[in-house]
């Protein structure tokens, strides 16, 4: 019964409206720093671009975009995606419904149709933002965003938006919900270009660069707000090096 109610257009519109009010409250009451400071000017020559984020950070990522920038976002076709789509529309972001994942599953999830729509949006000058990790596998970048960059000729920019006060959910994607009156950080990584004639090996190298870039911007963002990334995968070597520091 609760699932039916939650999927009704009226309930979804109400939940979306509440989410919009809350997100604006967090934005208005928090102080965000940017790294680099000249992000808008730096990406100017590269527009339109592809913004990459980890799943679970999608609730905060719209804070990163400069005012006036045309943005579209890939949203899941799952029932919960409808609420996200309504929120994005209110924020001025164009939702594109579909899902990535492995190429052999993209047809079932509407990924091929979404890929065509994203390519069309980029060709028309609209920036794209989408999660880079594969469904249900946190912090492991999939090939979908790399294929989009290869076919569009547009660069991928890793993005992270975090707040010092937040609720970290115990979900597969380690989703974070920012709280009001926080110190916030927006960190943008270096662009990742994928050549149209890339080999399979080069595509895999680009995928690894996306993964490493996202991990780094999240590490930097959490560092700037004075905490550690709760969703980071444990790296024994990095932990050993950290403990060896004076």
Secondary structure, 3 states (H helix, E strand, C coil): CHHHHHCCHHHHHHHHHHHHHHHHHHHHHCEEEEECCCHHHHHHHHCCCEEEECCCCCCCHHHHCCCCCCEEEEECCCHHHHHHHHHHHHCCCEEEECCCCCHHHCCCCCHHHHHHHHHHHHHCCCEEEEECECCCCCCCECCHHHHHHHHHCCCEEEEEEEECCEEECCCCCCCEEECCCCEEEEEEEEEECCCCCCCHHHHHHHHHHHHHHHHHHHHHHHHHCCCCCCCCCCCHHHHHHHHHCC
